C-alpha cells in the first residue's frame, strides 16, 4: 500500500508525514496541527501504523473519545482493518 501524503478525515484535511526514524513511537497524530506522523519502517509496517492512527482519529471524529483513547481497542481494530485492506482482492 502506498502511503498518502494527505487525506480528509471528517471535516479535517491531514498531512501524512514520515517522522524521524529515531523516534520511539511508530506513529502519532497531532490533532491541532492536522498531521499524522509515520515512522519509516517498510511499506507494510507504515500501512499498519497509518490504519492505527486513522482509527484513533475516526473514533475521535465520531465523538467516541473513550474508544479513541483506548490503545488496546485501537490496536486490535486497526490491525484487523489493515489486514482486511492488505488482503482485499478485486476482480
N, CA, C and O atoms as a Tinker XYZ file with bonds, in Angstrom:
   364  protein
     1  N      0.841000   -1.184000    0.000000    73     2
     2  CA     0.000000    0.000000    0.000000    64     1     3
     3  C      0.883000    1.244000    0.000000    63     2     4     5
     4  O      1.811000    1.365000    0.799000    81     3
     5  N      0.582000    2.140000   -0.889000    73     3     6
     6  CA     1.273000    3.423000   -0.884000    64     5     7
     7  C      0.715000    4.282000    0.240000    63     6     8     9
     8  O     -0.491000    4.287000    0.486000    81     7
     9  N      1.574000    4.992000    0.906000    73     7    10
    10  CA     1.159000    5.881000    1.985000    64     9    11
    11  C      0.821000    7.235000    1.367000    63    10    12    13
    12  O      1.650000    7.821000    0.671000    81    11
    13  N     -0.395000    7.737000    1.619000    73    11    14
    14  CA    -0.772000    9.034000    1.039000    64    13    15
    15  C     -0.001000   10.176000    1.695000    63    14    16    17
    16  O      0.550000   10.024000    2.785000    81    15
    17  N      0.027000   11.304000    1.025000    73    15    18
    18  CA     0.665000   12.490000    1.600000    64    17    19
    19  C     -0.341000   13.360000    2.337000    63    18    20    21
    20  O      0.034000   14.205000    3.149000    81    19
    21  N     -1.623000   13.149000    2.049000    73    19    22
    22  CA    -2.684000   13.857000    2.765000    64    21    23
    23  C     -3.975000   13.066000    2.633000    63    22    24    25
    24  O     -4.115000   12.227000    1.743000    81    23
    25  N     -4.910000   13.342000    3.521000    73    23    26
    26  CA    -6.230000   12.695000    3.466000    64    25    27
    27  C     -7.247000   13.486000    4.274000    63    26    28    29
    28  O     -6.907000   14.201000    5.217000    81    27
    29  N     -8.493000   13.337000    3.876000    73    27    30
    30  CA    -9.608000   14.002000    4.533000    64    29    31
    31  C    -10.227000   13.035000    5.539000    63    30    32    33
    32  O    -10.603000   11.917000    5.185000    81    31
    33  N    -10.330000   13.467000    6.790000    73    31    34
    34  CA   -10.979000   12.675000    7.831000    64    33    35
    35  C    -12.037000   13.574000    8.448000    63    34    36    37
    36  O    -11.717000   14.548000    9.129000    81    35
    37  N    -13.286000   13.246000    8.210000    73    35    38
    38  CA   -14.357000   14.126000    8.658000    64    37    39
    39  C    -14.227000   15.461000    7.955000    63    38    40    41
    40  O    -14.117000   15.512000    6.730000    81    39
    41  N    -14.238000   16.529000    8.710000    73    39    42
    42  CA   -14.132000   17.860000    8.110000    64    41    43
    43  C    -12.703000   18.389000    8.073000    63    42    44    45
    44  O    -12.473000   19.532000    7.678000    81    43
    45  N    -11.741000   17.560000    8.483000    73    43    46
    46  CA   -10.345000   17.995000    8.555000    64    45    47
    47  C     -9.494000   17.329000    7.476000    63    46    48    49
    48  O     -9.687000   16.161000    7.139000    81    47
    49  N     -8.561000   18.094000    6.951000    73    47    50
    50  CA    -7.596000   17.570000    5.989000    64    49    51
    51  C     -6.253000   17.421000    6.704000    63    50    52    53
    52  O     -5.694000   18.397000    7.205000    81    51
    53  N     -5.748000   16.199000    6.744000    73    51    54
    54  CA    -4.499000   15.896000    7.444000    64    53    55
    55  C     -3.359000   15.694000    6.465000    63    54    56    57
    56  O     -3.546000   15.104000    5.400000    81    55
    57  N     -2.183000   16.177000    6.817000    73    55    58
    58  CA    -0.949000   15.861000    6.118000    64    57    59
    59  C     -0.416000   14.573000    6.727000    63    58    60    61
    60  O     -0.493000   14.386000    7.942000    81    59
    61  N      0.120000   13.688000    5.902000    73    59    62
    62  CA     0.773000   12.469000    6.390000    64    61    63
    63  C      2.263000   12.628000    6.118000    63    62    64    65
    64  O      2.688000   12.799000    4.975000    81    63
    65  N      3.042000   12.568000    7.187000    73    63    66
    66  CA     4.479000   12.829000    7.094000    64    65    67
    67  C      5.282000   11.688000    7.696000    63    66    68    69
    68  O      4.848000   11.040000    8.649000    81    67
    69  N      6.453000   11.451000    7.130000    73    67    70
    70  CA     7.376000   10.499000    7.738000    64    69    71
    71  C      8.120000   11.213000    8.852000    63    70    72    73
    72  O      8.570000   12.347000    8.683000    81    71
    73  N      8.246000   10.546000    9.991000    73    71    74
    74  CA     8.921000   11.137000   11.142000    64    73    75
    75  C     10.347000   10.611000   11.263000    63    74    76    77
    76  O     10.755000    9.702000   10.541000    81    75
    77  N     11.067000   11.180000   12.156000    73    75    78
    78  CA    12.442000   10.785000   12.421000    64    77    79
    79  C     12.492000    9.300000   12.804000    63    78    80    81
    80  O     11.808000    8.888000   13.740000    81    79
    81  N     13.295000    8.487000   12.093000    73    79    82
    82  CA    13.380000    7.061000   12.420000    64    81    83
    83  C     13.846000    6.800000   13.848000    63    82    84    85
    84  O     13.614000    5.713000   14.376000    81    83
    85  N     14.497000    7.769000   14.484000    73    83    86
    86  CA    14.948000    7.605000   15.860000    64    85    87
    87  C     13.837000    7.740000   16.888000    63    86    88    89
    88  O     14.041000    7.437000   18.064000    81    87
    89  N     12.661000    8.192000   16.460000    73    87    90
    90  CA    11.526000    8.351000   17.372000    64    89    91
    91  C     11.101000    6.979000   17.902000    63    90    92    93
    92  O     11.101000    6.000000   17.156000    81    91
    93  N     10.746000    6.908000   19.164000    73    91    94
    94  CA    10.363000    5.637000   19.788000    64    93    95
    95  C      9.013000    5.123000   19.305000    63    94    96    97
    96  O      8.788000    3.914000   19.279000    81    95
    97  N      8.114000    6.025000   18.922000    73    95    98
    98  CA     6.777000    5.612000   18.502000    64    97    99
    99  C      6.748000    5.293000   17.011000    63    98   100   101
   100  O      7.482000    5.889000   16.223000    81    99
   101  N      5.890000    4.343000   16.632000    73    99   102
   102  CA     5.717000    4.021000   15.210000    64   101   103
   103  C      4.946000    5.120000   14.494000    63   102   104   105
   104  O      5.113000    5.320000   13.291000    81   103
   105  N      4.110000    5.828000   15.227000    73   103   106
   106  CA     3.348000    6.904000   14.627000    64   105   107
   107  C      2.534000    7.632000   15.671000    63   106   108   109
   108  O      2.363000    7.157000   16.794000    81   107
   109  N      2.040000    8.780000   15.290000    73   107   110
   110  CA     1.134000    9.522000   16.163000    64   109   111
   111  C      0.404000   10.567000   15.342000    63   110   112   113
   112  O      0.807000   10.913000   14.232000    81   111
   113  N     -0.669000   11.055000   15.914000    73   111   114
   114  CA    -1.489000   12.058000   15.241000    64   113   115
   115  C     -1.463000   13.338000   16.070000    63   114   116   117
   116  O     -1.579000   13.300000   17.294000    81   115
   117  N     -1.311000   14.457000   15.397000    73   115   118
   118  CA    -1.343000   15.761000   16.052000    64   117   119
   119  C     -2.629000   16.439000   15.578000    63   118   120   121
   120  O     -2.704000   16.940000   14.456000    81   119
   121  N     -3.628000   16.445000   16.442000    73   119   122
   122  CA    -4.950000   16.976000   16.074000    64   121   123
   123  C     -4.911000   18.485000   15.818000    63   122   124   125
   124  O     -5.621000   18.978000   14.941000    81   123
   125  N     -4.097000   19.217000   16.567000    73   123   126
   126  CA    -4.044000   20.668000   16.403000    64   125   127
   127  C     -3.351000   21.062000   15.094000    63   126   128   129
   128  O     -3.807000   21.971000   14.401000    81   127
   129  N     -2.264000   20.388000   14.760000    73   127   130
   130  CA    -1.511000   20.705000   13.538000    64   129   131
   131  C     -2.075000   19.987000   12.313000    63   130   132   133
   132  O     -1.636000   20.235000   11.190000    81   131
   133  N     -3.051000   19.094000   12.528000    73   131   134
   134  CA    -3.653000   18.305000   11.448000    64   133   135
   135  C     -2.590000   17.518000   10.681000    63   134   136   137
   136  O     -2.503000   17.576000    9.455000    81   135
   137  N     -1.784000   16.780000   11.452000    73   135   138
   138  CA    -0.718000   15.977000   10.865000    64   137   139
   139  C     -0.712000   14.575000   11.463000    63   138   140   141
   140  O     -0.952000   14.384000   12.655000    81   139
   141  N     -0.432000   13.612000   10.611000    73   139   142
   142  CA    -0.227000   12.229000   11.028000    64   141   143
   143  C      1.223000   11.899000   10.720000    63   142   144   145
   144  O      1.675000   12.054000    9.585000    81   143
   145  N      1.947000   11.448000   11.724000    73   143   146
   146  CA     3.352000   11.106000   11.558000    64   145   147
   147  C      3.513000    9.587000   11.563000    63   146   148   149
   148  O      2.967000    8.893000   12.420000    81   147
   149  N      4.266000    9.092000   10.598000    73   147   150
   150  CA     4.505000    7.663000   10.452000    64   149   151
   151  C      6.018000    7.426000   10.436000    63   150   152   153
   152  O      6.753000    8.129000    9.743000    81   151
   153  N      6.472000    6.442000   11.198000    73   151   154
   154  CA     7.890000    6.093000   11.225000    64   153   155
   155  C      8.224000    5.254000    9.995000    63   154   156   157
   156  O      7.529000    4.277000    9.716000    81   155
   157  N      9.270000    5.613000    9.254000    73   155   158
   158  CA     9.681000    4.783000    8.114000    64   157   159
   159  C     10.141000    3.417000    8.610000    63   158   160   161
   160  O     11.109000    3.328000    9.364000    81   159
   161  N      9.461000    2.355000    8.197000    73   159   162
   162  CA     9.843000    1.002000    8.638000    64   161   163
   163  C      9.326000   -0.072000    7.702000    63   162   164   165
   164  O      8.926000   -1.146000    8.150000    81   163
   165  N      9.329000    0.198000    6.446000    73   163   166
   166  CA     8.826000   -0.779000    5.482000    64   165   167
   167  C      7.371000   -0.493000    5.155000    63   166   168   169
   168  O      6.615000    0.003000    5.989000    81   167
   169  N      6.999000   -0.813000    3.935000    73   167   170
   170  CA     5.664000   -0.451000    3.460000    64   169   171
   171  C      4.533000   -1.047000    4.295000    63   170   172   173
   172  O      3.585000   -0.334000    4.624000    81   171
   173  N      4.604000   -2.326000    4.645000    73   171   174
   174  CA     3.509000   -2.930000    5.405000    64   173   175
   175  C      3.452000   -2.383000    6.831000    63   174   176   177
   176  O      2.365000   -2.206000    7.380000    81   175
   177  N      4.610000   -2.116000    7.433000    73   175   178
   178  CA     4.628000   -1.533000    8.776000    64   177   179
   179  C      4.070000   -0.126000    8.786000    63   178   180   181
   180  O      3.334000    0.256000    9.695000    81   179
   181  N      4.424000    0.644000    7.769000    73   179   182
   182  CA     3.897000    2.006000    7.660000    64   181   183
   183  C      2.389000    1.983000    7.450000    63   182   184   185
   184  O      1.666000    2.789000    8.036000    81   183
   185  N      1.915000    1.069000    6.622000    73   183   186
   186  CA     0.472000    0.967000    6.373000    64   185   187
   187  C     -0.264000    0.599000    7.659000    63   186   188   189
   188  O     -1.306000    1.180000    7.963000    81   187
   189  N      0.263000   -0.349000    8.407000    73   187   190
   190  CA    -0.370000   -0.748000    9.672000    64   189   191
   191  C     -0.435000    0.436000   10.635000    63   190   192   193
   192  O     -1.443000    0.640000   11.311000    81   191
   193  N      0.640000    1.209000   10.692000    73   191   194
   194  CA     0.661000    2.383000   11.556000    64   193   195
   195  C     -0.353000    3.420000   11.092000    63   194   196   197
   196  O     -1.041000    4.030000   11.911000    81   195
   197  N     -0.447000    3.620000    9.784000    73   195   198
   198  CA    -1.423000    4.572000    9.253000    64   197   199
   199  C     -2.836000    4.165000    9.639000    63   198   200   201
   200  O     -3.612000    5.005000   10.095000    81   199
   201  N     -3.190000    2.892000    9.468000    73   199   202
   202  CA    -4.536000    2.434000    9.837000    64   201   203
   203  C     -4.782000    2.611000   11.335000    63   202   204   205
   204  O     -5.888000    2.961000   11.749000    81   203
   205  N     -3.770000    2.376000   12.130000    73   203   206
   206  CA    -3.889000    2.565000   13.577000    64   205   207
   207  C     -4.197000    4.028000   13.900000    63   206   208   209
   208  O     -5.118000    4.317000   14.663000    81   207
   209  N     -3.430000    4.943000   13.321000    73   207   210
   210  CA    -3.646000    6.364000   13.587000    64   209   211
   211  C     -4.986000    6.837000   13.025000    63   210   212   213
   212  O     -5.645000    7.680000   13.633000    81   211
   213  N     -5.389000    6.309000   11.887000    73   211   214
   214  CA    -6.712000    6.656000   11.331000    64   213   215
   215  C     -7.831000    6.186000   12.243000    63   214   216   217
   216  O     -8.841000    6.871000   12.398000    81   215
   217  N     -7.651000    5.017000   12.848000    73   215   218
   218  CA    -8.658000    4.510000   13.789000    64   217   219
   219  C     -8.812000    5.479000   14.959000    63   218   220   221
   220  O     -9.932000    5.798000   15.359000    81   219
   221  N     -7.688000    5.947000   15.509000    73   219   222
   222  CA    -7.757000    6.958000   16.577000    64   221   223
   223  C     -8.605000    8.143000   16.121000    63   222   224   225
   224  O     -9.529000    8.553000   16.824000    81   223
   225  N     -8.297000    8.689000   14.955000    73   223   226
   226  CA    -8.956000    9.913000   14.522000    64   225   227
   227  C    -10.412000    9.703000   14.145000    63   226   228   229
   228  O    -11.250000   10.553000   14.447000    81   227
   229  N    -10.731000    8.607000   13.499000    73   227   230
   230  CA   -12.130000    8.346000   13.134000    64   229   231
   231  C    -12.984000    8.243000   14.394000    63   230   232   233
   232  O    -14.073000    8.812000   14.457000    81   231
   233  N    -12.495000    7.524000   15.387000    73   231   234
   234  CA   -13.229000    7.424000   16.655000    64   233   235
   235  C    -13.360000    8.795000   17.314000    63   234   236   237
   236  O    -14.418000    9.128000   17.848000    81   235
   237  N    -12.309000    9.578000   17.279000    73   235   238
   238  CA   -12.329000   10.931000   17.831000    64   237   239
   239  C    -13.371000   11.781000   17.103000    63   238   240   241
   240  O    -14.152000   12.487000   17.743000    81   239
   241  N    -13.387000   11.717000   15.770000    73   239   242
   242  CA   -14.360000   12.469000   14.968000    64   241   243
   243  C    -15.790000   12.035000   15.260000    63   242   244   245
   244  O    -16.715000   12.841000   15.169000    81   243
   245  N    -15.974000   10.763000   15.610000    73   243   246
   246  CA   -17.300000   10.243000   15.930000    64   245   247
   247  C    -17.742000   10.609000   17.347000    63   246   248   249
   248  O    -18.858000   10.293000   17.758000    81   247
   249  N    -16.860000   11.273000   18.085000    73   247   250
   250  CA   -17.194000   11.625000   19.458000    64   249   251
   251  C    -16.971000   10.490000   20.437000    63   250   252   253
   252  O    -17.436000   10.553000   21.575000    81   251
   253  N    -16.269000    9.453000   20.012000    73   251   254
   254  CA   -16.007000    8.287000   20.865000    64   253   255
   255  C    -14.600000    8.357000   21.441000    63   254   256   257
   256  O    -13.767000    7.485000   21.195000    81   255
   257  N    -14.351000    9.420000   22.221000    73   255   258
   258  CA   -13.019000    9.586000   22.802000    64   257   259
   259  C    -12.681000    8.454000   23.771000    63   258   260   261
   260  O    -11.508000    8.151000   23.988000    81   259
   261  N    -13.712000    7.826000   24.354000    73   259   262
   262  CA   -13.458000    6.680000   25.231000    64   261   263
   263  C    -12.739000    5.578000   24.466000    63   262   264   265
   264  O    -11.810000    4.963000   24.990000    81   263
   265  N    -13.163000    5.325000   23.229000    73   263   266
   266  CA   -12.501000    4.313000   22.407000    64   265   267
   267  C    -11.248000    4.862000   21.729000    63   266   268   269
   268  O    -10.266000    4.138000   21.566000    81   267
   269  N    -11.272000    6.120000   21.337000    73   267   270
   270  CA   -10.115000    6.725000   20.675000    64   269   271
   271  C     -8.895000    6.720000   21.580000    63   270   272   273
   272  O     -7.766000    6.645000   21.095000    81   271
   273  N     -9.105000    6.797000   22.887000    73   271   274
   274  CA    -8.001000    6.814000   23.848000    64   273   275
   275  C     -7.664000    5.425000   24.394000    63   274   276   277
   276  O     -6.737000    5.273000   25.189000    81   275
   277  N     -8.421000    4.417000   23.962000    73   275   278
   278  CA    -8.196000    3.042000   24.413000    64   277   279
   279  C     -7.207000    2.374000   23.457000    63   278   280   281
   280  O     -7.600000    1.857000   22.411000    81   279
   281  N     -5.943000    2.387000   23.816000    73   279   282
   282  CA    -4.882000    1.897000   22.927000    64   281   283
   283  C     -5.060000    0.430000   22.558000    63   282   284   285
   284  O     -4.763000    0.044000   21.428000    81   283
   285  N     -5.536000   -0.388000   23.477000    73   283   286
   286  CA    -5.755000   -1.808000   23.179000    64   285   287
   287  C     -6.824000   -1.966000   22.102000    63   286   288   289
   288  O     -6.638000   -2.720000   21.146000    81   287
   289  N     -7.938000   -1.260000   22.253000    73   287   290
   290  CA    -9.013000   -1.330000   21.252000    64   289   291
   291  C     -8.519000   -0.845000   19.897000    63   290   292   293
   292  O     -8.733000   -1.506000   18.881000    81   291
   293  N     -7.853000    0.322000   19.881000    73   291   294
   294  CA    -7.379000    0.908000   18.622000    64   293   295
   295  C     -6.388000   -0.025000   17.936000    63   294   296   297
   296  O     -6.432000   -0.183000   16.716000    81   295
   297  N     -5.498000   -0.642000   18.701000    73   295   298
   298  CA    -4.520000   -1.566000   18.132000    64   297   299
   299  C     -5.205000   -2.769000   17.500000    63   298   300   301
   300  O     -4.857000   -3.163000   16.387000    81   299
   301  N     -6.175000   -3.356000   18.197000    73   299   302
   302  CA    -6.883000   -4.515000   17.657000    64   301   303
   303  C     -7.685000   -4.140000   16.417000    63   302   304   305
   304  O     -7.607000   -4.824000   15.397000    81   303
   305  N     -8.447000   -3.068000   16.497000    73   303   306
   306  CA    -9.280000   -2.652000   15.378000    64   305   307
   307  C     -8.418000   -2.257000   14.175000    63   306   308   309
   308  O     -8.681000   -2.688000   13.052000    81   307
   309  N     -7.393000   -1.440000   14.412000    73   307   310
   310  CA    -6.508000   -1.001000   13.336000    64   309   311
   311  C     -5.806000   -2.164000   12.661000    63   310   312   313
   312  O     -5.627000   -2.162000   11.443000    81   311
   313  N     -5.407000   -3.158000   13.443000    73   311   314
   314  CA    -4.740000   -4.343000   12.907000    64   313   315
   315  C     -5.678000   -5.143000   12.005000    63   314   316   317
   316  O     -5.287000   -5.583000   10.924000    81   315
   317  N     -6.910000   -5.325000   12.458000    73   315   318
   318  CA    -7.899000   -6.041000   11.631000    64   317   319
   319  C     -8.219000   -5.271000   10.357000    63   318   320   321
   320  O     -8.361000   -5.863000    9.287000    81   319
   321  N     -8.330000   -3.971000   10.472000    73   319   322
   322  CA    -8.595000   -3.138000    9.301000    64   321   323
   323  C     -7.432000   -3.207000    8.314000    63   322   324   325
   324  O     -7.648000   -3.342000    7.110000    81   323
   325  N     -6.214000   -3.116000    8.811000    73   323   326
   326  CA    -5.030000   -3.197000    7.950000    64   325   327
   327  C     -4.992000   -4.524000    7.207000    63   326   328   329
   328  O     -4.694000   -4.557000    6.013000    81   327
   329  N     -5.291000   -5.617000    7.899000    73   327   330
   330  CA    -5.277000   -6.935000    7.254000    64   329   331
   331  C     -6.383000   -7.039000    6.203000    63   330   332   333
   332  O     -6.163000   -7.597000    5.128000    81   331
   333  N     -7.559000   -6.511000    6.502000    73   331   334
   334  CA    -8.655000   -6.562000    5.534000    64   333   335
   335  C     -8.278000   -5.818000    4.256000    63   334   336   337
   336  O     -8.540000   -6.300000    3.154000    81   335
   337  N     -7.674000   -4.665000    4.400000    73   335   338
   338  CA    -7.267000   -3.863000    3.226000    64   337   339
   339  C     -6.127000   -4.565000    2.492000    63   338   340   341
   340  O     -6.124000   -4.632000    1.263000    81   339
   341  N     -5.170000   -5.080000    3.237000    73   339   342
   342  CA    -4.000000   -5.734000    2.637000    64   341   343
   343  C     -4.368000   -6.985000    1.853000    63   342   344   345
   344  O     -3.737000   -7.290000    0.840000    81   343
   345  N     -5.382000   -7.712000    2.308000    73   343   346
   346  CA    -5.747000   -8.975000    1.668000    64   345   347
   347  C     -6.916000   -8.844000    0.687000    63   346   348   349
   348  O     -7.353000   -9.837000    0.104000    81   347
   349  N     -7.414000   -7.634000    0.508000    73   347   350
   350  CA    -8.544000   -7.421000   -0.413000    64   349   351
   351  C     -8.139000   -7.778000   -1.838000    63   350   352   353
   352  O     -7.037000   -7.453000   -2.280000    81   351
   353  N     -9.028000   -8.441000   -2.542000    73   351   354
   354  CA    -8.805000   -8.806000   -3.953000    64   353   355
   355  C     -9.919000   -8.200000   -4.777000    63   354   356   357
   356  O    -11.076000   -8.181000   -4.358000    81   355
   357  N     -9.571000   -7.713000   -5.931000    73   355   358
   358  CA   -10.538000   -7.079000   -6.814000    64   357   359
   359  C    -10.598000   -7.861000   -8.121000    63   358   360   361
   360  O     -9.596000   -8.390000   -8.601000    81   359
   361  N    -11.790000   -7.917000   -8.675000    73   359   362
   362  CA   -11.983000   -8.648000   -9.942000    64   361   363
   363  C    -11.433000   -7.871000  -11.115000    63   362   364
   364  O    -11.510000   -8.334000  -12.253000    81   363
